[in-house]
Amino acid sequence: MNTQLKRHKLTLYNTLTRKKEIFEPADPNRVTMYVCGPTVYNHAHIGNARPAVVFDVLARVLRRLYPHVVYARNITDIEDKIIAAAKAQGVDISVVTEKYADIYRNDMGALGVLAPDLEPKATDSVAEMISMMERLIEAGHAYAADGHVLFNVPSYPGYGRLSGRDRDEMVAGARVEVAPYKKDPADFVLWKPSAPDQPGWDSPWGRGRPGWHIECSAMIEKHLGQTIDIHGGGIDLQFPHHENEVAQSACSHHGAPLARFWLHNGFVNIESEKMSKSIGNVLLVHDLISQAPGEAIRLALLAGHYRQPLDWTAEGLAQAKRMLDRLYGALRNLADVRSEPTNDAAPDAFVDALLDDLNTPKALSELFAIAKRANTETDPGTKALLKAELIGAGRLIGILEMDPEAWFAGGGTASHIDGDEIERLIAARNAARKEKNFAEADRIRDELAAMGVQIEDGPQGTSWRVAS
């Protein structure tokens, strides 16, 4: 266990109990966390990126606290939207899912999201889903009807506890399908029949495919066990998806809970409006990373507390870029300071903020306090400590991973900047200045400015960075 963080206690807001609780894993030597991942039939939007980034930070914190963390984030690769996309393209569903799973991994990687320890695919766990359904039927919590298997909601008295909804709200909120084979309107599908032109698996109830909700319960049981420490996802999944997971897992495990802690991140709105295809304001991560540095997108997502709604704005993204310029600027000023960053480098105030239910806004304010001190400090030993703290704290939330010179040389922006061309123009400008051809030197400066490049003349020569 990390010597610095050992002194601190991690507290997390548990949706199940509706309060912040001290997090103590069931087994400190094997901490388990599962987060609902993407349904891979299209590009991920910025709302999909928020849980990926938030729970990446939590995984980093947990790994500092405990010797062994198993973080699983699934891939949903069988679902009606996937089937529709494959049919429209005339290809097998695997062509669609593998393409978009790779794009998702690359897009999240551009935001500094580390790969999870496990990435189970739903189609690899169909046998486990069928087994879970058989147990639910045997225990009287599910039933087969017209080629379907359905969970009988009234059989589980605890249904609704996670979302805090009453029965009428749940039926309305789930937009339940009215079907003659249902015993109760709230019952939800675990298995459904497949038409000849649809993907399907053999089962005791005929050829078919799983419903969405059973997938996560079966994958958690298969890879992590009956009860895990943390289950996370977006607030949109709280009901009905997570509520259904709670019910089917508990009923197939003799009442054992699926997760001890439930964490949910808030919605992402766009310029104060709900993100919606009908409005046309859906922002894809794939597009954003061609317009702004991945670290800036990540920082913009972490600027608000994860449980609160986040209003995504163009100005907020630009501000995140400027914030990173300030932090990287402080590190560039410390370029000649020798420092050996360690996992223990993050200062107590920064760590305390993260351990208080991932309070990233407070953590960022502490990070900027370090940068401010670093810009005015003169003592060599203190400067070395501040540099280590900047790098160590940055790593804990997944920023400041680049060399400062590379950041200002365009590595921290979209790839439309040609570094070699910038260096050529700077050399030509310096030659013009040496020849006292100031008109040409000014013309080149203006050309660079039009390219979005800001140059600074100093004792060490001319440096450049992408303008904020």
C-alpha positions as CSV (number, residue, x, y, z in Angstrom):
1,M,0.0,0.0,0.0
2,N,1.3,3.5,-0.8
3,T,3.0,5.0,2.2
4,Q,1.6,8.5,1.6
5,L,-2.0,7.5,0.9
6,K,-2.0,5.0,3.7
7,R,-2.6,7.8,6.1
8,H,-5.8,8.9,4.3
9,K,-9.2,7.4,4.0
10,L,-11.0,7.2,0.7
11,T,-14.7,8.3,0.9
12,L,-17.1,7.7,-1.9
13,Y,-20.8,8.7,-2.4
14,N,-22.7,5.4,-2.5
15,T,-25.8,5.8,-4.7
16,L,-27.3,2.7,-2.9
17,T,-27.2,4.4,0.6
18,R,-27.3,8.0,-0.7
19,K,-24.4,9.1,1.5
20,K,-20.7,9.3,1.5
21,E,-19.0,6.3,3.1
22,I,-15.5,5.4,3.9
23,F,-14.4,2.9,1.3
24,E,-13.1,-0.4,2.7
25,P,-12.7,-3.2,0.2
26,A,-13.9,-6.7,1.0
27,D,-10.4,-7.9,0.3
28,P,-7.6,-5.3,0.4
29,N,-5.5,-7.6,-1.7
30,R,-8.0,-7.8,-4.5
31,V,-10.1,-4.6,-5.0
32,T,-12.7,-5.1,-7.7
33,M,-14.4,-2.4,-9.9
34,Y,-16.7,-2.8,-12.9
35,V,-17.8,0.1,-15.1
36,C,-20.4,-0.2,-17.9
37,G,-18.5,0.3,-21.1
38,P,-19.7,1.2,-24.7
39,T,-22.2,-0.4,-27.0
40,V,-20.1,-0.4,-30.1
41,Y,-22.1,0.5,-33.1
42,N,-21.0,4.2,-33.6
43,H,-18.5,6.8,-32.4
44,A,-18.5,7.7,-28.7
45,H,-19.8,11.2,-27.8
46,I,-18.4,13.4,-25.0
47,G,-21.0,12.1,-22.6
48,N,-19.7,8.6,-23.1
49,A,-16.2,9.9,-22.4
50,R,-17.1,11.2,-18.9
51,P,-17.4,7.9,-17.1
52,A,-14.3,6.6,-18.9
53,V,-12.3,9.5,-17.6
54,V,-13.8,9.7,-14.1
55,F,-13.4,6.0,-13.4
56,D,-9.9,6.1,-14.9
57,V,-9.0,8.6,-12.2
58,L,-10.6,6.4,-9.5
59,A,-8.7,3.4,-10.8
60,R,-5.5,5.4,-10.5
61,V,-6.3,6.4,-6.9
62,L,-7.2,2.8,-6.0
63,R,-3.9,1.6,-7.4
64,R,-2.1,4.0,-5.2
65,L,-4.0,2.7,-2.2
66,Y,-4.0,-1.0,-2.7
67,P,-1.5,-3.6,-4.1
68,H,-3.9,-5.3,-6.5
69,V,-6.9,-3.7,-8.3
70,V,-8.9,-5.5,-10.9
71,Y,-10.8,-3.0,-13.1
72,A,-13.2,-4.3,-15.7
73,R,-14.9,-2.2,-18.3
74,N,-17.1,-4.3,-20.7
75,I,-17.8,-4.1,-24.4
76,T,-21.5,-4.6,-25.4
77,D,-21.2,-6.2,-28.8
78,I,-24.7,-7.7,-29.2
79,E,-27.6,-5.3,-29.2
80,D,-30.4,-4.3,-31.5
81,K,-28.7,-1.1,-32.7
82,I,-25.6,-3.1,-33.6
83,I,-27.8,-5.6,-35.5
84,A,-29.5,-2.8,-37.4
85,A,-26.1,-1.1,-38.2
86,A,-24.7,-4.4,-39.5
87,K,-27.8,-5.1,-41.6
88,A,-27.6,-1.6,-43.1
89,Q,-24.0,-2.2,-44.1
90,G,-24.5,-5.8,-45.2
91,V,-21.9,-7.2,-42.9
92,D,-21.6,-9.5,-39.9
93,I,-22.1,-7.7,-36.5
94,S,-18.4,-8.4,-35.6
95,V,-17.3,-6.1,-38.4
96,V,-19.2,-3.3,-36.9
97,T,-18.3,-4.0,-33.3
98,E,-14.6,-4.6,-33.8
99,K,-14.3,-1.4,-35.8
100,Y,-16.0,0.8,-33.2
101,A,-14.4,-1.0,-30.3
102,D,-11.0,-0.1,-31.7
103,I,-12.1,3.5,-32.3
104,Y,-13.4,3.7,-28.8
105,R,-10.1,2.5,-27.3
106,N,-8.1,4.9,-29.4
107,D,-10.3,7.8,-28.7
108,M,-10.3,7.2,-24.9
109,G,-6.5,6.6,-25.1
110,A,-6.2,10.1,-26.6
111,L,-7.8,11.4,-23.5
112,G,-5.3,9.6,-21.3
113,V,-7.6,6.8,-20.3
114,L,-5.6,3.8,-19.4
115,A,-6.7,0.4,-20.6
116,P,-8.8,-1.5,-18.0
117,D,-7.4,-4.8,-16.6
118,L,-10.3,-6.7,-18.1
119,E,-12.4,-5.9,-21.1
120,P,-15.0,-8.7,-21.4
121,K,-17.2,-8.8,-24.4
122,A,-20.9,-9.8,-24.1
123,T,-20.7,-12.4,-26.9
124,D,-18.0,-14.3,-25.0
125,S,-20.3,-14.8,-22.0
126,V,-23.6,-16.0,-23.5
127,A,-23.2,-19.4,-21.8
128,E,-22.8,-17.7,-18.4
129,M,-25.9,-15.6,-19.2
130,I,-27.9,-18.7,-20.0
131,S,-26.7,-20.4,-16.8
132,M,-27.8,-17.4,-14.7
133,M,-31.2,-17.4,-16.4
134,E,-31.7,-21.1,-15.6
135,R,-30.9,-20.4,-11.9
136,L,-33.4,-17.5,-11.9
137,I,-36.1,-19.6,-13.4
138,E,-35.4,-22.4,-10.9
139,A,-35.6,-20.0,-8.0
140,G,-38.9,-18.6,-9.2
141,H,-37.6,-15.1,-10.2
142,A,-37.8,-15.6,-13.9
143,Y,-40.1,-17.4,-16.4
144,A,-40.1,-18.5,-20.0
145,A,-42.9,-17.4,-22.4
146,D,-43.1,-17.3,-26.2
147,G,-39.4,-17.9,-26.7
148,H,-38.6,-15.1,-24.2
149,V,-37.2,-15.3,-20.7
150,L,-38.4,-12.5,-18.4
151,F,-37.4,-11.4,-14.9
152,N,-40.4,-11.2,-12.6
153,V,-40.0,-7.9,-10.9
154,P,-42.6,-8.5,-8.1
155,S,-40.6,-11.5,-7.0
156,Y,-37.8,-9.2,-5.7
157,P,-39.1,-6.9,-2.9
158,G,-35.9,-4.8,-3.0
159,Y,-36.5,-3.7,-6.6
160,G,-36.3,0.1,-6.8
161,R,-34.0,0.7,-3.9
162,L,-31.0,1.8,-6.0
163,S,-32.9,4.4,-8.0
164,G,-35.3,5.3,-5.2
165,R,-38.3,5.1,-7.5
166,D,-41.8,3.7,-6.7
167,R,-43.5,1.2,-8.9
168,D,-45.4,3.6,-11.1
169,E,-42.3,5.7,-11.7
170,M,-40.3,2.6,-12.6
171,V,-42.9,1.3,-15.1
172,A,-43.1,4.8,-16.7
173,G,-39.4,5.4,-16.6
174,A,-38.5,2.0,-18.2
175,R,-40.9,2.7,-21.1
176,V,-41.9,-0.9,-20.7
177,E,-43.1,-2.9,-23.7
178,V,-46.7,-4.0,-23.3
179,A,-46.6,-7.7,-24.2
180,P,-49.2,-10.5,-23.7
181,Y,-46.5,-12.9,-22.4
182,K,-45.6,-10.7,-19.5
183,K,-46.9,-11.6,-16.0
184,D,-46.4,-8.1,-14.8
185,P,-45.9,-4.8,-16.8
186,A,-42.6,-4.1,-15.0
187,D,-41.1,-7.5,-16.0
188,F,-38.0,-7.1,-18.2
189,V,-36.5,-9.3,-20.9
190,L,-33.5,-11.5,-20.2
191,W,-33.7,-13.5,-23.4
192,K,-35.5,-12.9,-26.7
193,P,-35.9,-15.0,-29.9
194,S,-33.9,-14.2,-33.0
195,A,-35.2,-14.2,-36.5
196,P,-33.4,-16.3,-39.1
197,D,-31.5,-13.2,-40.3
198,Q,-30.5,-12.1,-36.8
199,P,-27.5,-13.3,-34.7
200,G,-28.6,-16.0,-32.3
201,W,-27.4,-18.7,-29.9
202,D,-29.0,-22.0,-29.0
203,S,-30.7,-22.1,-25.6
204,P,-33.3,-24.1,-23.7
205,W,-35.9,-21.6,-24.9
206,G,-34.9,-21.7,-28.6
207,R,-32.5,-19.8,-30.7
208,G,-32.2,-16.2,-29.5
209,R,-30.0,-13.6,-27.9
210,P,-29.6,-12.0,-24.5
211,G,-31.3,-8.9,-23.3
212,W,-29.0,-6.0,-22.4
213,H,-29.3,-6.1,-18.6
214,I,-28.3,-9.7,-18.0
215,E,-25.0,-9.2,-19.8
216,C,-23.3,-7.2,-17.1
217,S,-24.5,-9.4,-14.3
218,A,-23.1,-12.5,-16.0
219,M,-19.8,-10.9,-16.9
220,I,-19.3,-9.6,-13.4
221,E,-19.9,-13.1,-12.0
222,K,-17.6,-14.7,-14.5
223,H,-14.7,-12.3,-14.1
224,L,-14.9,-10.7,-10.7
225,G,-17.2,-12.8,-8.5
226,Q,-20.6,-12.6,-7.0
227,T,-20.1,-9.3,-5.0
228,I,-17.7,-6.7,-6.2
229,D,-16.4,-3.6,-4.4
230,I,-17.5,-0.9,-6.8
231,H,-19.9,-0.7,-9.8
232,G,-19.8,2.5,-11.8
233,G,-21.4,4.2,-14.8
234,G,-23.3,7.2,-15.9
235,I,-26.4,8.4,-14.1
236,D,-28.5,7.5,-17.1
237,L,-27.7,3.8,-16.4
238,Q,-29.0,4.0,-12.8
239,F,-32.5,3.0,-14.0
240,P,-33.4,0.7,-15.5
241,H,-30.1,-0.9,-16.3
242,H,-28.4,-0.9,-12.9
243,E,-31.6,-1.5,-11.0
244,N,-32.2,-4.6,-13.1
245,E,-28.6,-5.8,-12.5
246,V,-29.1,-5.5,-8.8
247,A,-32.2,-7.6,-8.9
248,Q,-31.1,-10.4,-11.2
249,S,-27.7,-10.8,-9.5
250,A,-29.1,-10.9,-6.0
251,C,-31.8,-13.3,-7.0
252,S,-29.3,-15.7,-8.7
253,H,-26.9,-15.5,-5.7
254,H,-29.2,-16.2,-2.8
255,G,-29.5,-12.6,-1.9
256,A,-25.8,-11.7,-2.1
257,P,-25.4,-8.1,-3.3
258,L,-23.9,-7.3,-6.7
259,A,-21.8,-4.4,-5.5
260,R,-21.0,-2.8,-2.2
261,F,-20.6,0.7,-3.6
262,W,-22.5,2.1,-6.6
263,L,-21.1,5.3,-8.2
264,H,-22.7,7.4,-10.9
265,N,-21.4,10.4,-12.8
266,G,-23.7,13.2,-13.9
267,F,-25.0,14.1,-17.4
268,V,-23.0,16.2,-19.9
269,N,-25.0,19.0,-21.4
270,I,-23.8,21.0,-24.4
271,E,-23.9,24.8,-24.1
272,S,-26.6,24.5,-21.5
273,E,-28.8,22.2,-23.7
274,K,-29.4,18.5,-23.4
275,M,-27.3,16.6,-25.9
276,S,-29.6,15.2,-28.5
277,K,-29.5,14.0,-32.1
278,S,-32.7,15.9,-32.8
279,I,-31.1,19.2,-31.7
280,G,-27.9,18.2,-33.6
281,N,-25.5,19.1,-30.8
282,V,-24.0,15.6,-30.2
283,L,-20.2,16.1,-29.9
284,L,-18.1,13.1,-30.8
285,V,-14.8,12.5,-29.1
286,H,-13.4,11.4,-32.5
287,D,-14.0,14.9,-33.8
288,L,-13.0,16.8,-30.6
289,I,-9.5,15.2,-30.5
290,S,-8.8,16.7,-34.0
291,Q,-9.6,20.1,-32.6
292,A,-8.1,20.2,-29.2
293,P,-5.4,18.3,-27.1
294,G,-6.7,15.1,-25.5
295,E,-5.4,16.4,-22.1
296,A,-7.5,19.5,-22.5
297,I,-10.6,17.5,-23.2
298,R,-9.8,15.3,-20.2
299,L,-9.2,18.4,-18.0
300,A,-12.5,20.0,-19.1
301,L,-14.3,16.8,-18.1
302,L,-12.6,16.9,-14.7
303,A,-13.2,20.6,-14.0
304,G,-16.6,19.8,-12.4
305,H,-17.3,17.3,-9.7
306,Y,-18.2,14.0,-11.3
307,R,-21.6,13.6,-9.6
308,Q,-22.8,17.0,-10.8
309,P,-24.1,17.7,-14.3
310,L,-21.4,19.2,-16.5
311,D,-22.1,22.0,-19.0
312,W,-19.7,21.4,-21.9
313,T,-18.8,24.6,-23.7
314,A,-16.3,25.7,-26.4
315,E,-15.0,28.3,-23.9
316,G,-14.7,25.7,-21.2
317,L,-12.5,23.6,-23.5
318,A,-10.4,26.6,-24.5
319,Q,-10.0,27.5,-20.8
320,A,-8.8,23.9,-20.1
321,K,-6.2,24.4,-22.8
322,R,-5.1,27.7,-21.2
323,M,-4.9,26.0,-17.8
324,L,-2.6,23.3,-19.1
325,D,-0.5,26.0,-20.8
326,R,0.0,27.5,-17.3
327,L,0.9,24.1,-15.7
328,Y,3.2,23.2,-18.5
329,G,4.7,26.7,-18.4
330,A,5.6,26.1,-14.7
331,L,7.2,22.8,-15.6
332,R,9.1,24.4,-18.5
333,N,10.5,27.0,-16.1
334,L,11.8,24.1,-13.9
335,A,13.5,22.4,-16.9
336,D,16.9,22.9,-15.3
337,V,15.8,21.6,-11.9
338,R,16.7,18.0,-11.2
339,S,13.9,16.0,-9.7
340,E,12.9,12.4,-9.4
341,P,9.1,12.2,-9.3
342,T,7.8,9.3,-7.3
343,N,4.3,7.9,-6.6
344,D,4.5,9.7,-3.3
345,A,5.1,13.2,-4.8
346,A,1.5,14.5,-4.8
347,P,1.1,16.8,-1.8
348,D,-1.4,16.0,1.0
349,A,-3.9,18.7,0.2
350,F,-4.1,17.4,-3.4
351,V,-4.5,13.8,-2.3
352,D,-7.1,14.7,0.4
353,A,-9.2,16.4,-2.3
354,L,-9.2,13.3,-4.5
355,L,-9.9,11.0,-1.5
356,D,-12.9,13.1,-0.7
357,D,-15.2,11.5,-3.3
358,L,-12.9,12.4,-6.2
359,N,-13.2,16.2,-5.6
360,T,-11.3,17.1,-8.8
361,P,-12.2,20.8,-8.7
362,K,-10.5,21.1,-5.3
363,A,-7.6,19.0,-6.4
364,L,-7.1,21.2,-9.5
365,S,-7.0,24.3,-7.3
366,E,-4.3,22.7,-5.2
367,L,-2.4,21.8,-8.4
368,F,-2.4,25.5,-9.5
369,A,-1.3,26.6,-6.1
370,I,1.8,24.4,-6.5
371,A,2.4,25.8,-10.0
372,K,2.1,29.4,-8.6
373,R,4.7,28.7,-5.9
374,A,7.0,27.0,-8.5
375,N,6.9,30.2,-10.6
376,T,8.3,32.4,-7.8
377,E,10.4,30.0,-5.7
378,T,14.2,30.5,-5.7
379,D,15.4,27.8,-3.3
380,P,16.8,24.9,-5.4
381,G,15.6,22.2,-3.0
382,T,12.1,23.6,-2.8
383,K,12.0,24.0,-6.6
384,A,12.9,20.3,-6.9
385,L,10.2,19.3,-4.5
386,L,7.6,21.4,-6.3
387,K,8.5,20.0,-9.6
388,A,8.1,16.4,-8.2
389,E,4.7,17.4,-6.8
390,L,3.5,18.9,-10.0
391,I,4.4,15.8,-12.0
392,G,3.2,13.4,-9.3
393,A,-0.1,15.1,-8.8
394,G,-0.6,15.4,-12.6
395,R,-0.1,11.7,-13.1
396,L,-2.6,10.9,-10.4
397,I,-5.3,12.5,-12.5
398,G,-3.8,11.7,-15.9
399,I,-2.4,15.1,-17.0
400,L,1.0,16.6,-17.5
401,E,2.2,13.4,-19.2
402,M,4.1,15.3,-21.9
403,D,7.4,17.0,-22.0
404,P,6.7,20.7,-21.7
405,E,8.7,21.6,-24.8
406,A,6.8,19.0,-26.8
407,W,3.5,20.4,-25.4
408,F,4.4,23.9,-26.5
409,A,5.8,22.7,-29.8
410,G,2.4,21.5,-30.8
411,G,2.1,18.1,-29.2
412,G,-0.6,19.6,-27.1
413,T,-2.9,20.4,-30.0
414,A,-4.5,19.0,-33.1
415,S,-2.0,17.6,-35.5
416,H,-2.5,20.3,-38.2
417,I,0.7,22.0,-36.9
418,D,3.9,21.0,-38.8
419,G,6.7,21.3,-36.3
420,D,9.5,21.1,-39.0
421,E,7.8,23.9,-41.0
422,I,7.6,26.0,-37.8
423,E,11.3,25.5,-37.1
424,R,12.2,26.4,-40.7
425,L,10.2,29.6,-40.5
426,I,11.8,30.5,-37.1
427,A,15.3,29.9,-38.6
428,A,14.4,32.1,-41.6
429,R,13.1,34.9,-39.2
430,N,16.2,34.7,-37.1
431,A,18.3,35.0,-40.3
432,A,16.3,38.0,-41.4
433,R,16.8,39.7,-38.0
434,K,20.5,39.0,-38.2
435,E,20.6,40.8,-41.6
436,K,18.5,43.6,-40.0
437,N,15.7,42.8,-42.5
438,F,13.0,43.6,-39.9
439,A,10.2,43.8,-42.4
440,E,10.8,40.2,-43.4
441,A,11.2,39.1,-39.8
442,D,7.8,40.8,-39.0
443,R,6.2,39.1,-42.0
444,I,7.3,35.7,-40.8
445,R,6.1,36.4,-37.3
446,D,2.7,37.3,-38.8
447,E,2.7,34.1,-40.9
448,L,3.4,32.1,-37.8
449,A,0.6,33.9,-35.9
450,A,-1.8,33.1,-38.7
451,M,-0.8,29.4,-38.3
452,G,-1.8,29.7,-34.6
453,V,1.8,29.7,-33.4
454,Q,3.1,32.2,-30.8
455,I,6.9,32.8,-30.6
456,E,8.9,34.2,-27.7
457,D,12.4,35.6,-28.0
458,G,14.6,35.1,-25.0
459,P,18.2,34.7,-23.8
460,Q,18.2,31.1,-24.9
461,G,16.9,31.9,-28.3
462,T,13.4,31.7,-29.9
463,S,10.8,29.3,-28.4
464,W,7.4,28.7,-29.8
465,R,4.0,27.3,-28.7
466,V,0.6,26.9,-30.1
467,A,-1.4,30.0,-29.2
468,S,-4.2,29.5,-26.7
